[in-house]
Amino acid sequence: MGMDIKGSALATVLGQLFATIWMLNYYFTGRSLIKLKLKNFMPKIPILLSIISIRIRSFFYAAGFLHTAANLKKSVLKYSGDLGLFAVGIIMSIGTLTFMPILGISQGAQPISGYNYGAR
């Protein structure tokens, strides 16, 4: 259709929009076993505050990491150009590939550890 990247982006957005409308139609018309009601989507302040109090540390950790990574990439691009940025990308990808299995094992072990700790 001659739209190149714009056409790909448009097709992706339209596909996601169609899938969302189809899914919401299925749940809100009552055909599913799970009944969704709009009143259940309203946040309850005490529950929201307890979630925030537990997860705020992770949010700041992720925000700090993103800030550091953005500054690193900006500095590398400024001082060594595209080739340096390419090298940093490879190094960060290798680091991610080595770190993710460790993270997966630790997060997978948490429910088991918690259950066994609770069961004494």
Biopython code that builds the backbone (N, CA, C, O; Angstrom):
import numpy as np
from Bio.PDB.StructureBuilder import StructureBuilder

atoms = [
    (1, "MET", "N", (0.827, -1.209, 0.000)),
    (1, "MET", "CA", (0.000, 0.000, 0.000)),
    (1, "MET", "C", (0.862, 1.261, 0.000)),
    (1, "MET", "O", (0.341, 2.376, -0.006)),
    (2, "GLY", "N", (2.192, 1.077, 0.006)),
    (2, "GLY", "CA", (3.078, 2.222, -0.089)),
    (2, "GLY", "C", (3.173, 3.066, 1.168)),
    (2, "GLY", "O", (3.520, 4.244, 1.085)),
    (3, "MET", "N", (2.872, 2.491, 2.347)),
    (3, "MET", "CA", (2.889, 3.278, 3.575)),
    (3, "MET", "C", (4.144, 3.037, 4.407)),
    (3, "MET", "O", (4.377, 3.750, 5.383)),
    (4, "ASP", "N", (4.946, 2.061, 4.046)),
    (4, "ASP", "CA", (6.209, 1.751, 4.729)),
    (4, "ASP", "C", (6.015, 1.567, 6.230)),
    (4, "ASP", "O", (5.131, 0.825, 6.659)),
    (5, "ILE", "N", (6.833, 2.235, 7.020)),
    (5, "ILE", "CA", (6.803, 2.080, 8.479)),
    (5, "ILE", "C", (5.495, 2.615, 9.059)),
    (5, "ILE", "O", (4.960, 2.054, 10.015)),
    (6, "LYS", "N", (4.984, 3.697, 8.480)),
    (6, "LYS", "CA", (3.718, 4.258, 8.973)),
    (6, "LYS", "C", (2.593, 3.235, 8.828)),
    (6, "LYS", "O", (1.736, 3.124, 9.706)),
    (7, "GLY", "N", (2.594, 2.497, 7.737)),
    (7, "GLY", "CA", (1.583, 1.469, 7.525)),
    (7, "GLY", "C", (1.714, 0.334, 8.524)),
    (7, "GLY", "O", (0.716, -0.202, 9.005)),
    (8, "SER", "N", (2.953, -0.028, 8.833)),
    (8, "SER", "CA", (3.180, -1.073, 9.827)),
    (8, "SER", "C", (2.699, -0.634, 11.203)),
    (8, "SER", "O", (2.056, -1.401, 11.919)),
    (9, "ALA", "N", (3.013, 0.600, 11.565)),
    (9, "ALA", "CA", (2.561, 1.133, 12.851)),
    (9, "ALA", "C", (1.043, 1.213, 12.906)),
    (9, "ALA", "O", (0.433, 0.856, 13.913)),
    (10, "LEU", "N", (0.439, 1.679, 11.826)),
    (10, "LEU", "CA", (-1.023, 1.789, 11.777)),
    (10, "LEU", "C", (-1.675, 0.416, 11.882)),
    (10, "LEU", "O", (-2.661, 0.252, 12.601)),
    (11, "ALA", "N", (-1.135, -0.568, 11.174)),
    (11, "ALA", "CA", (-1.685, -1.921, 11.232)),
    (11, "ALA", "C", (-1.562, -2.503, 12.637)),
    (11, "ALA", "O", (-2.472, -3.182, 13.114)),
    (12, "THR", "N", (-0.439, -2.239, 13.297)),
    (12, "THR", "CA", (-0.250, -2.734, 14.662)),
    (12, "THR", "C", (-1.272, -2.115, 15.610)),
    (12, "THR", "O", (-1.903, -2.822, 16.396)),
    (13, "VAL", "N", (-1.431, -0.807, 15.536)),
    (13, "VAL", "CA", (-2.381, -0.115, 16.423)),
    (13, "VAL", "C", (-3.806, -0.583, 16.143)),
    (13, "VAL", "O", (-4.560, -0.860, 17.076)),
    (14, "LEU", "N", (-4.175, -0.674, 14.887)),
    (14, "LEU", "CA", (-5.530, -1.107, 14.552)),
    (14, "LEU", "C", (-5.779, -2.557, 14.974)),
    (14, "LEU", "O", (-6.869, -2.893, 15.437)),
    (15, "GLY", "N", (-4.774, -3.410, 14.813)),
    (15, "GLY", "CA", (-4.915, -4.800, 15.255)),
    (15, "GLY", "C", (-5.104, -4.900, 16.763)),
    (15, "GLY", "O", (-5.944, -5.665, 17.238)),
    (16, "GLN", "N", (-4.320, -4.126, 17.517)),
    (16, "GLN", "CA", (-4.465, -4.127, 18.974)),
    (16, "GLN", "C", (-5.822, -3.556, 19.391)),
    (16, "GLN", "O", (-6.461, -4.071, 20.309)),
    (17, "LEU", "N", (-6.254, -2.498, 18.719)),
    (17, "LEU", "CA", (-7.554, -1.897, 19.026)),
    (17, "LEU", "C", (-8.688, -2.885, 18.744)),
    (17, "LEU", "O", (-9.604, -3.017, 19.556)),
    (18, "PHE", "N", (-8.637, -3.571, 17.618)),
    (18, "PHE", "CA", (-9.655, -4.563, 17.270)),
    (18, "PHE", "C", (-9.686, -5.693, 18.304)),
    (18, "PHE", "O", (-10.760, -6.101, 18.747)),
    (19, "ALA", "N", (-8.511, -6.196, 18.687)),
    (19, "ALA", "CA", (-8.449, -7.282, 19.667)),
    (19, "ALA", "C", (-9.001, -6.833, 21.023)),
    (19, "ALA", "O", (-9.682, -7.602, 21.701)),
    (20, "THR", "N", (-8.709, -5.599, 21.414)),
    (20, "THR", "CA", (-9.213, -5.076, 22.689)),
    (20, "THR", "C", (-10.724, -4.938, 22.667)),
    (20, "THR", "O", (-11.394, -5.333, 23.621)),
    (21, "ILE", "N", (-11.266, -4.389, 21.602)),
    (21, "ILE", "CA", (-12.725, -4.236, 21.497)),
    (21, "ILE", "C", (-13.400, -5.602, 21.487)),
    (21, "ILE", "O", (-14.434, -5.781, 22.131)),
    (22, "TRP", "N", (-12.842, -6.555, 20.779)),
    (22, "TRP", "CA", (-13.395, -7.908, 20.727)),
    (22, "TRP", "C", (-13.391, -8.548, 22.112)),
    (22, "TRP", "O", (-14.380, -9.155, 22.522)),
    (23, "MET", "N", (-12.280, -8.412, 22.829)),
    (23, "MET", "CA", (-12.163, -9.002, 24.165)),
    (23, "MET", "C", (-13.135, -8.329, 25.142)),
    (23, "MET", "O", (-13.814, -9.013, 25.908)),
    (24, "LEU", "N", (-13.203, -6.999, 25.118)),
    (24, "LEU", "CA", (-14.117, -6.297, 26.023)),
    (24, "LEU", "C", (-15.566, -6.649, 25.711)),
    (24, "LEU", "O", (-16.370, -6.799, 26.630)),
    (25, "ASN", "N", (-15.910, -6.783, 24.451)),
    (25, "ASN", "CA", (-17.253, -7.177, 24.063)),
    (25, "ASN", "C", (-17.595, -8.558, 24.634)),
    (25, "ASN", "O", (-18.702, -8.783, 25.124)),
    (26, "TYR", "N", (-16.644, -9.458, 24.564)),
    (26, "TYR", "CA", (-16.863, -10.810, 25.079)),
    (26, "TYR", "C", (-17.134, -10.791, 26.586)),
    (26, "TYR", "O", (-18.053, -11.461, 27.057)),
    (27, "TYR", "N", (-16.349, -10.036, 27.335)),
    (27, "TYR", "CA", (-16.514, -10.028, 28.791)),
    (27, "TYR", "C", (-17.716, -9.210, 29.253)),
    (27, "TYR", "O", (-18.415, -9.621, 30.179)),
    (28, "PHE", "N", (-17.968, -8.066, 28.630)),
    (28, "PHE", "CA", (-19.024, -7.188, 29.118)),
    (28, "PHE", "C", (-20.414, -7.567, 28.619)),
    (28, "PHE", "O", (-21.400, -7.064, 29.159)),
    (29, "THR", "N", (-20.535, -8.427, 27.617)),
    (29, "THR", "CA", (-21.869, -8.851, 27.172)),
    (29, "THR", "C", (-22.385, -10.039, 27.965)),
    (29, "THR", "O", (-23.532, -10.443, 27.772)),
    (30, "GLY", "N", (-21.586, -10.607, 28.841)),
    (30, "GLY", "CA", (-22.042, -11.693, 29.698)),
    (30, "GLY", "C", (-21.870, -13.075, 29.114)),
    (30, "GLY", "O", (-22.405, -14.032, 29.673)),
    (31, "ARG", "N", (-21.151, -13.230, 28.017)),
    (31, "ARG", "CA", (-20.947, -14.545, 27.419)),
    (31, "ARG", "C", (-19.854, -15.344, 28.121)),
    (31, "ARG", "O", (-19.762, -16.557, 27.932)),
    (32, "SER", "N", (-19.034, -14.692, 28.916)),
    (32, "SER", "CA", (-17.931, -15.399, 29.565)),
    (32, "SER", "C", (-18.354, -15.872, 30.958)),
    (32, "SER", "O", (-19.353, -15.410, 31.507)),
    (33, "LEU", "N", (-17.575, -16.800, 31.516)),
    (33, "LEU", "CA", (-17.835, -17.256, 32.877)),
    (33, "LEU", "C", (-17.462, -16.187, 33.896)),
    (33, "LEU", "O", (-18.049, -16.114, 34.975)),
    (34, "ILE", "N", (-16.487, -15.365, 33.546)),
    (34, "ILE", "CA", (-16.051, -14.279, 34.423)),
    (34, "ILE", "C", (-16.884, -13.050, 34.091)),
    (34, "ILE", "O", (-16.941, -12.622, 32.938)),
    (35, "LYS", "N", (-17.530, -12.484, 35.109)),
    (35, "LYS", "CA", (-18.372, -11.313, 34.898)),
    (35, "LYS", "C", (-17.610, -10.065, 35.340)),
    (35, "LYS", "O", (-17.228, -9.935, 36.503)),
    (36, "LEU", "N", (-17.398, -9.157, 34.401)),
    (36, "LEU", "CA", (-16.719, -7.909, 34.704)),
    (36, "LEU", "C", (-17.752, -6.812, 34.877)),
    (36, "LEU", "O", (-18.687, -6.687, 34.086)),
    (37, "LYS", "N", (-17.568, -6.020, 35.922)),
    (37, "LYS", "CA", (-18.456, -4.890, 36.171)),
    (37, "LYS", "C", (-17.592, -3.645, 36.337)),
    (37, "LYS", "O", (-16.536, -3.694, 36.969)),
    (38, "LEU", "N", (-18.039, -2.539, 35.774)),
    (38, "LEU", "CA", (-17.255, -1.312, 35.828)),
    (38, "LEU", "C", (-17.008, -0.848, 37.255)),
    (38, "LEU", "O", (-15.955, -0.274, 37.532)),
    (39, "LYS", "N", (-17.949, -1.079, 38.174)),
    (39, "LYS", "CA", (-17.771, -0.626, 39.553)),
    (39, "LYS", "C", (-16.595, -1.331, 40.226)),
    (39, "LYS", "O", (-16.009, -0.782, 41.159)),
    (40, "ASN", "N", (-16.239, -2.528, 39.776)),
    (40, "ASN", "CA", (-15.114, -3.241, 40.358)),
    (40, "ASN", "C", (-13.763, -2.706, 39.883)),
    (40, "ASN", "O", (-12.726, -3.077, 40.434)),
    (41, "PHE", "N", (-13.764, -1.847, 38.877)),
    (41, "PHE", "CA", (-12.521, -1.265, 38.375)),
    (41, "PHE", "C", (-12.171, 0.046, 39.070)),
    (41, "PHE", "O", (-11.106, 0.609, 38.815)),
    (42, "MET", "N", (-13.029, 0.532, 39.925)),
    (42, "MET", "CA", (-12.747, 1.764, 40.652)),
    (42, "MET", "C", (-11.762, 1.459, 41.774)),
    (42, "MET", "O", (-11.990, 0.535, 42.555)),
    (43, "PRO", "N", (-10.673, 2.219, 41.869)),
    (43, "PRO", "CA", (-9.674, 1.923, 42.902)),
    (43, "PRO", "C", (-10.194, 2.244, 44.298)),
    (43, "PRO", "O", (-10.905, 3.228, 44.502)),
    (44, "LYS", "N", (-9.830, 1.408, 45.241)),
    (44, "LYS", "CA", (-10.169, 1.631, 46.638)),
    (44, "LYS", "C", (-8.911, 2.163, 47.320)),
    (44, "LYS", "O", (-7.854, 1.534, 47.262)),
    (45, "ILE", "N", (-9.024, 3.308, 47.957)),
    (45, "ILE", "CA", (-7.866, 4.034, 48.484)),
    (45, "ILE", "C", (-7.018, 3.196, 49.444)),
    (45, "ILE", "O", (-5.798, 3.186, 49.285)),
    (46, "PRO", "N", (-7.586, 2.492, 50.428)),
    (46, "PRO", "CA", (-6.720, 1.712, 51.331)),
    (46, "PRO", "C", (-5.919, 0.632, 50.610)),
    (46, "PRO", "O", (-4.750, 0.407, 50.922)),
    (47, "ILE", "N", (-6.551, -0.032, 49.649)),
    (47, "ILE", "CA", (-5.844, -1.066, 48.890)),
    (47, "ILE", "C", (-4.755, -0.423, 48.032)),
    (47, "ILE", "O", (-3.640, -0.936, 47.946)),
    (48, "LEU", "N", (-5.084, 0.693, 47.405)),
    (48, "LEU", "CA", (-4.120, 1.404, 46.570)),
    (48, "LEU", "C", (-2.911, 1.857, 47.392)),
    (48, "LEU", "O", (-1.774, 1.725, 46.940)),
    (49, "LEU", "N", (-3.145, 2.383, 48.577)),
    (49, "LEU", "CA", (-2.040, 2.829, 49.440)),
    (49, "LEU", "C", (-1.165, 1.669, 49.890)),
    (49, "LEU", "O", (0.054, 1.814, 49.979)),
    (50, "SER", "N", (-1.771, 0.517, 50.176)),
    (50, "SER", "CA", (-0.956, -0.634, 50.585)),
    (50, "SER", "C", (-0.106, -1.137, 49.419)),
    (50, "SER", "O", (1.041, -1.537, 49.623)),
    (51, "ILE", "N", (-0.647, -1.124, 48.210)),
    (51, "ILE", "CA", (0.126, -1.527, 47.039)),
    (51, "ILE", "C", (1.282, -0.557, 46.808)),
    (51, "ILE", "O", (2.412, -0.974, 46.554)),
    (52, "ILE", "N", (0.990, 0.735, 46.899)),
    (52, "ILE", "CA", (2.033, 1.743, 46.696)),
    (52, "ILE", "C", (3.124, 1.609, 47.750)),
    (52, "ILE", "O", (4.308, 1.708, 47.430)),
    (53, "SER", "N", (2.741, 1.387, 48.996)),
    (53, "SER", "CA", (3.747, 1.290, 50.061)),
    (53, "SER", "C", (4.669, 0.092, 49.870)),
    (53, "SER", "O", (5.832, 0.136, 50.269)),
    (54, "ILE", "N", (4.166, -0.965, 49.270)),
    (54, "ILE", "CA", (4.992, -2.152, 49.046)),
    (54, "ILE", "C", (5.876, -1.977, 47.812)),
    (54, "ILE", "O", (7.035, -2.390, 47.833)),
    (55, "ARG", "N", (5.365, -1.382, 46.752)),
    (55, "ARG", "CA", (6.058, -1.356, 45.460)),
    (55, "ARG", "C", (6.814, -0.065, 45.153)),
    (55, "ARG", "O", (7.436, 0.030, 44.095)),
    (56, "ILE", "N", (6.784, 0.923, 46.032)),
    (56, "ILE", "CA", (7.412, 2.205, 45.723)),
    (56, "ILE", "C", (8.926, 2.069, 45.585)),
    (56, "ILE", "O", (9.535, 2.767, 44.775)),
    (57, "ARG", "N", (9.541, 1.181, 46.365)),
    (57, "ARG", "CA", (10.987, 0.994, 46.296)),
    (57, "ARG", "C", (11.387, 0.457, 44.927)),
    (57, "ARG", "O", (12.384, 0.903, 44.357)),
    (58, "SER", "N", (10.633, -0.484, 44.397)),
    (58, "SER", "CA", (10.920, -1.030, 43.076)),
    (58, "SER", "C", (10.760, 0.025, 41.992)),
    (58, "SER", "O", (11.517, 0.052, 41.022)),
    (59, "PHE", "N", (9.774, 0.888, 42.165)),
    (59, "PHE", "CA", (9.570, 1.961, 41.198)),
    (59, "PHE", "C", (10.775, 2.888, 41.160)),
    (59, "PHE", "O", (11.268, 3.221, 40.082)),
    (60, "PHE", "N", (11.252, 3.306, 42.322)),
    (60, "PHE", "CA", (12.399, 4.207, 42.357)),
    (60, "PHE", "C", (13.669, 3.523, 41.859)),
    (60, "PHE", "O", (14.514, 4.163, 41.232)),
    (61, "TYR", "N", (13.807, 2.238, 42.131)),
    (61, "TYR", "CA", (14.951, 1.486, 41.623)),
    (61, "TYR", "C", (14.935, 1.469, 40.095)),
    (61, "TYR", "O", (15.953, 1.743, 39.460)),
    (62, "ALA", "N", (13.795, 1.152, 39.512)),
    (62, "ALA", "CA", (13.678, 1.106, 38.047)),
    (62, "ALA", "C", (13.860, 2.492, 37.445)),
    (62, "ALA", "O", (14.516, 2.634, 36.413)),
    (63, "ALA", "N", (13.291, 3.515, 38.074)),
    (63, "ALA", "CA", (13.437, 4.881, 37.565)),
    (63, "ALA", "C", (14.903, 5.314, 37.621)),
    (63, "ALA", "O", (15.391, 5.960, 36.694)),
    (64, "GLY", "N", (15.599, 4.967, 38.688)),
    (64, "GLY", "CA", (17.021, 5.292, 38.792)),
    (64, "GLY", "C", (17.842, 4.580, 37.738)),
    (64, "GLY", "O", (18.748, 5.167, 37.146)),
    (65, "PHE", "N", (17.528, 3.313, 37.502)),
    (65, "PHE", "CA", (18.244, 2.555, 36.478)),
    (65, "PHE", "C", (18.021, 3.167, 35.092)),
    (65, "PHE", "O", (18.968, 3.319, 34.319)),
    (66, "LEU", "N", (16.773, 3.518, 34.779)),
    (66, "LEU", "CA", (16.481, 4.112, 33.474)),
    (66, "LEU", "C", (17.187, 5.455, 33.308)),
    (66, "LEU", "O", (17.692, 5.772, 32.231)),
    (67, "HIS", "N", (17.215, 6.235, 34.377)),
    (67, "HIS", "CA", (17.897, 7.532, 34.335)),
    (67, "HIS", "C", (19.397, 7.339, 34.089)),
    (67, "HIS", "O", (19.996, 8.049, 33.281)),
    (68, "THR", "N", (19.995, 6.377, 34.789)),
    (68, "THR", "CA", (21.417, 6.089, 34.623)),
    (68, "THR", "C", (21.712, 5.582, 33.214)),
    (68, "THR", "O", (22.680, 6.021, 32.593)),
    (69, "ALA", "N", (20.896, 4.671, 32.705)),
    (69, "ALA", "CA", (21.102, 4.128, 31.361)),
    (69, "ALA", "C", (20.958, 5.216, 30.306)),
    (69, "ALA", "O", (21.733, 5.256, 29.350)),
    (70, "ALA", "N", (19.982, 6.094, 30.465)),
    (70, "ALA", "CA", (19.789, 7.180, 29.496)),
    (70, "ALA", "C", (20.990, 8.122, 29.504)),
    (70, "ALA", "O", (21.462, 8.538, 28.446)),
    (71, "ASN", "N", (21.481, 8.456, 30.689)),
    (71, "ASN", "CA", (22.654, 9.331, 30.772)),
    (71, "ASN", "C", (23.892, 8.659, 30.203)),
    (71, "ASN", "O", (24.703, 9.310, 29.544)),
    (72, "LEU", "N", (24.046, 7.361, 30.451)),
    (72, "LEU", "CA", (25.185, 6.627, 29.905)),
    (72, "LEU", "C", (25.153, 6.661, 28.375)),
    (72, "LEU", "O", (26.159, 6.961, 27.732)),
    (73, "LYS", "N", (24.007, 6.355, 27.811)),
    (73, "LYS", "CA", (23.893, 6.332, 26.351)),
    (73, "LYS", "C", (24.109, 7.724, 25.752)),
    (73, "LYS", "O", (24.732, 7.859, 24.699)),
    (74, "LYS", "N", (23.599, 8.748, 26.417)),
    (74, "LYS", "CA", (23.790, 10.113, 25.930)),
    (74, "LYS", "C", (25.271, 10.505, 25.968)),
    (74, "LYS", "O", (25.785, 11.121, 25.034)),
    (75, "SER", "N", (25.940, 10.142, 27.051)),
    (75, "SER", "CA", (27.366, 10.455, 27.171)),
    (75, "SER", "C", (28.197, 9.680, 26.153)),
    (75, "SER", "O", (29.091, 10.245, 25.523)),
    (76, "VAL", "N", (27.908, 8.392, 25.991)),
    (76, "VAL", "CA", (28.651, 7.578, 25.026)),
    (76, "VAL", "C", (28.445, 8.123, 23.625)),
    (76, "VAL", "O", (29.401, 8.214, 22.855)),
    (77, "LEU", "N", (27.225, 8.484, 23.280)),
    (77, "LEU", "CA", (26.943, 9.029, 21.949)),
    (77, "LEU", "C", (27.693, 10.341, 21.732)),
    (77, "LEU", "O", (28.193, 10.605, 20.638)),
    (78, "LYS", "N", (27.766, 11.156, 22.774)),
    (78, "LYS", "CA", (28.443, 12.449, 22.662)),
    (78, "LYS", "C", (29.945, 12.281, 22.463)),
    (78, "LYS", "O", (30.540, 12.969, 21.634)),
    (79, "TYR", "N", (30.571, 11.362, 23.223)),
    (79, "TYR", "CA", (32.028, 11.259, 23.215)),
    (79, "TYR", "C", (32.588, 10.225, 22.242)),
    (79, "TYR", "O", (33.744, 10.349, 21.835)),
    (80, "SER", "N", (31.816, 9.214, 21.855)),
    (80, "SER", "CA", (32.382, 8.209, 20.953)),
    (80, "SER", "C", (31.501, 7.895, 19.749)),
    (80, "SER", "O", (31.887, 7.076, 18.914)),
    (81, "GLY", "N", (30.353, 8.508, 19.635)),
    (81, "GLY", "CA", (29.531, 8.365, 18.444)),
    (81, "GLY", "C", (28.755, 7.057, 18.377)),
    (81, "GLY", "O", (28.540, 6.373, 19.379)),
    (82, "ASP", "N", (28.352, 6.746, 17.176)),
    (82, "ASP", "CA", (27.500, 5.575, 16.944)),
    (82, "ASP", "C", (28.197, 4.263, 17.263)),
    (82, "ASP", "O", (27.577, 3.334, 17.782)),
    (83, "LEU", "N", (29.489, 4.188, 16.953)),
    (83, "LEU", "CA", (30.225, 2.948, 17.210)),
    (83, "LEU", "C", (30.292, 2.652, 18.709)),
    (83, "LEU", "O", (30.132, 1.504, 19.124)),
    (84, "GLY", "N", (30.526, 3.672, 19.511)),
    (84, "GLY", "CA", (30.541, 3.490, 20.967)),
    (84, "GLY", "C", (29.180, 3.092, 21.497)),
    (84, "GLY", "O", (29.077, 2.247, 22.387)),
    (85, "LEU", "N", (28.133, 3.700, 20.953)),
    (85, "LEU", "CA", (26.777, 3.353, 21.370)),
    (85, "LEU", "C", (26.452, 1.916, 21.000)),
    (85, "LEU", "O", (25.798, 1.201, 21.759)),
    (86, "PHE", "N", (26.914, 1.501, 19.832)),
    (86, "PHE", "CA", (26.747, 0.119, 19.398)),
    (86, "PHE", "C", (27.441, -0.838, 20.370)),
    (86, "PHE", "O", (26.871, -1.863, 20.743)),
    (87, "ALA", "N", (28.666, -0.505, 20.779)),
    (87, "ALA", "CA", (29.419, -1.339, 21.720)),
    (87, "ALA", "C", (28.731, -1.412, 23.079)),
    (87, "ALA", "O", (28.659, -2.483, 23.682)),
    (88, "VAL", "N", (28.229, -0.285, 23.559)),
    (88, "VAL", "CA", (27.513, -0.272, 24.842)),
    (88, "VAL", "C", (26.249, -1.119, 24.748)),
    (88, "VAL", "O", (25.906, -1.829, 25.694)),
    (89, "GLY", "N", (25.563, -1.051, 23.627)),
    (89, "GLY", "CA", (24.362, -1.872, 23.430)),
    (89, "GLY", "C", (24.674, -3.357, 23.501)),
    (89, "GLY", "O", (23.931, -4.125, 24.112)),
    (90, "ILE", "N", (25.775, -3.759, 22.875)),
    (90, "ILE", "CA", (26.171, -5.171, 22.920)),
    (90, "ILE", "C", (26.528, -5.581, 24.339)),
    (90, "ILE", "O", (26.104, -6.638, 24.807)),
    (91, "ILE", "N", (27.306, -4.750, 25.027)),
    (91, "ILE", "CA", (27.712, -5.067, 26.400)),
    (91, "ILE", "C", (26.493, -5.163, 27.315)),
    (91, "ILE", "O", (26.414, -6.071, 28.143)),
    (92, "MET", "N", (25.544, -4.239, 27.177)),
    (92, "MET", "CA", (24.343, -4.274, 28.013)),
    (92, "MET", "C", (23.478, -5.494, 27.685)),
    (92, "MET", "O", (22.855, -6.068, 28.578)),
    (93, "SER", "N", (23.437, -5.888, 26.418)),
    (93, "SER", "CA", (22.671, -7.085, 26.048)),
    (93, "SER", "C", (23.288, -8.342, 26.639)),
    (93, "SER", "O", (22.573, -9.216, 27.131)),
    (94, "ILE", "N", (24.608, -8.438, 26.593)),
    (94, "ILE", "CA", (25.288, -9.591, 27.197)),
    (94, "ILE", "C", (25.053, -9.603, 28.706)),
    (94, "ILE", "O", (24.800, -10.654, 29.295)),
    (95, "GLY", "N", (25.139, -8.437, 29.319)),
    (95, "GLY", "CA", (24.867, -8.352, 30.755)),
    (95, "GLY", "C", (23.447, -8.782, 31.098)),
    (95, "GLY", "O", (23.217, -9.469, 32.093)),
    (96, "THR", "N", (22.502, -8.372, 30.265)),
    (96, "THR", "CA", (21.111, -8.763, 30.489)),
    (96, "THR", "C", (20.931, -10.269, 30.330)),
    (96, "THR", "O", (20.234, -10.900, 31.124)),
    (97, "LEU", "N", (21.556, -10.842, 29.311)),
    (97, "LEU", "CA", (21.442, -12.284, 29.093)),
    (97, "LEU", "C", (22.047, -13.094, 30.238)),
    (97, "LEU", "O", (21.576, -14.193, 30.531)),
    (98, "THR", "N", (23.072, -12.572, 30.879)),
    (98, "THR", "CA", (23.659, -13.297, 32.015)),
    (98, "THR", "C", (22.886, -13.055, 33.303)),
    (98, "THR", "O", (22.864, -13.913, 34.186)),
    (99, "PHE", "N", (22.249, -11.891, 33.415)),
    (99, "PHE", "CA", (21.546, -11.553, 34.649)),
    (99, "PHE", "C", (20.132, -12.128, 34.706)),
    (99, "PHE", "O", (19.661, -12.484, 35.786)),
    (100, "MET", "N", (19.452, -12.224, 33.572)),
    (100, "MET", "CA", (18.055, -12.666, 33.558)),
    (100, "MET", "C", (17.832, -14.084, 34.087)),
    (100, "MET", "O", (16.865, -14.289, 34.820)),
    (101, "PRO", "N", (18.660, -15.066, 33.763)),
    (101, "PRO", "CA", (18.444, -16.389, 34.369)),
    (101, "PRO", "C", (18.535, -16.364, 35.898)),
    (101, "PRO", "O", (17.773, -17.047, 36.582)),
    (102, "ILE", "N", (19.459, -15.583, 36.419)),
    (102, "ILE", "CA", (19.588, -15.465, 37.876)),
    (102, "ILE", "C", (18.333, -14.824, 38.463)),
    (102, "ILE", "O", (17.811, -15.282, 39.480)),
    (103, "LEU", "N", (17.854, -13.764, 37.819)),
    (103, "LEU", "CA", (16.638, -13.095, 38.274)),
    (103, "LEU", "C", (15.436, -14.028, 38.187)),
    (103, "LEU", "O", (14.598, -14.044, 39.088)),
    (104, "GLY", "N", (15.344, -14.807, 37.107)),
    (104, "GLY", "CA", (14.232, -15.743, 36.948)),
    (104, "GLY", "C", (14.222, -16.822, 38.018)),
    (104, "GLY", "O", (13.170, -17.167, 38.556)),
    (105, "ILE", "N", (15.393, -17.348, 38.320)),
    (105, "ILE", "CA", (15.484, -18.374, 39.370)),
    (105, "ILE", "C", (15.104, -17.788, 40.721)),
    (105, "ILE", "O", (14.373, -18.415, 41.488)),
    (106, "SER", "N", (15.595, -16.590, 41.016)),
    (106, "SER", "CA", (15.286, -15.999, 42.326)),
    (106, "SER", "C", (13.800, -15.667, 42.447)),
    (106, "SER", "O", (13.203, -15.898, 43.498)),
    (107, "GLN", "N", (13.196, -15.129, 41.387)),
    (107, "GLN", "CA", (11.768, -14.818, 41.457)),
    (107, "GLN", "C", (10.914, -16.081, 41.440)),
    (107, "GLN", "O", (9.837, -16.108, 42.035)),
    (108, "GLY", "N", (11.381, -17.118, 40.769)),
    (108, "GLY", "CA", (10.651, -18.382, 40.778)),
    (108, "GLY", "C", (10.727, -19.084, 42.119)),
    (108, "GLY", "O", (9.813, -19.820, 42.490)),
    (109, "ALA", "N", (11.810, -18.862, 42.850)),
    (109, "ALA", "CA", (11.988, -19.502, 44.158)),
    (109, "ALA", "C", (11.241, -18.769, 45.271)),
    (109, "ALA", "O", (10.980, -19.355, 46.322)),
    (110, "GLN", "N", (10.893, -17.500, 45.060)),
    (110, "GLN", "CA", (10.235, -16.732, 46.115)),
    (110, "GLN", "C", (8.913, -17.330, 46.583)),
    (110, "GLN", "O", (8.714, -17.437, 47.793)),
    (111, "PRO", "N", (7.995, -17.727, 45.699)),
    (111, "PRO", "CA", (6.739, -18.307, 46.196)),
    (111, "PRO", "C", (6.973, -19.614, 46.957)),
    (111, "PRO", "O", (6.317, -19.880, 47.963)),
    (112, "ILE", "N", (7.909, -20.419, 46.470)),
    (112, "ILE", "CA", (8.197, -21.689, 47.148)),
    (112, "ILE", "C", (8.778, -21.424, 48.531)),
    (112, "ILE", "O", (8.372, -22.049, 49.511)),
    (113, "SER", "N", (9.720, -20.505, 48.607)),
    (113, "SER", "CA", (10.328, -20.159, 49.897)),
    (113, "SER", "C", (9.302, -19.570, 50.847)),
    (113, "SER", "O", (9.266, -19.916, 52.028)),
    (114, "GLY", "N", (8.459, -18.672, 50.324)),
    (114, "GLY", "CA", (7.429, -18.049, 51.156)),
    (114, "GLY", "C", (6.428, -19.058, 51.672)),
    (114, "GLY", "O", (6.031, -18.998, 52.835)),
    (115, "TYR", "N", (6.014, -19.984, 50.826)),
    (115, "TYR", "CA", (5.060, -21.004, 51.231)),
    (115, "TYR", "C", (5.676, -21.888, 52.322)),
    (115, "TYR", "O", (5.045, -22.152, 53.346)),
    (116, "ASN", "N", (6.904, -22.338, 52.094)),
    (116, "ASN", "CA", (7.550, -23.203, 53.082)),
    (116, "ASN", "C", (7.848, -22.480, 54.379)),
    (116, "ASN", "O", (7.761, -23.078, 55.452)),
    (117, "TYR", "N", (8.198, -21.202, 54.302)),
    (117, "TYR", "CA", (8.432, -20.420, 55.521)),
    (117, "TYR", "C", (7.119, -20.270, 56.304)),
    (117, "TYR", "O", (7.096, -20.385, 57.530)),
    (118, "GLY", "N", (6.038, -20.012, 55.573)),
    (118, "GLY", "CA", (4.731, -19.881, 56.233)),
    (118, "GLY", "C", (4.232, -21.185, 56.821)),
    (118, "GLY", "O", (3.526, -21.184, 57.829)),
    (119, "ALA", "N", (4.594, -22.302, 56.199)),
    (119, "ALA", "CA", (4.164, -23.605, 56.698)),
    (119, "ALA", "C", (5.103, -24.139, 57.786)),
    (119, "ALA", "O", (4.855, -25.193, 58.372)),
    (120, "ARG", "N", (6.158, -23.414, 58.040)),
    (120, "ARG", "CA", (7.200, -23.752, 59.008)),
    (120, "ARG", "C", (7.888, -25.042, 58.627)),
    (120, "ARG", "O", (8.797, -25.487, 59.328)),
]
sb = StructureBuilder()
sb.init_structure("model")
sb.init_model(0)
sb.init_chain("A")
sb.init_seg("    ")
for serial, (resi, resn, name, xyz) in enumerate(atoms, 1):
    if name == "N":
        sb.init_residue(resn, " ", resi, " ")
    sb.init_atom(name, np.array(xyz, "f"), 0.0, 1.0, " ", f" {name:<3s}", serial, name[0])
structure = sb.get_structure()
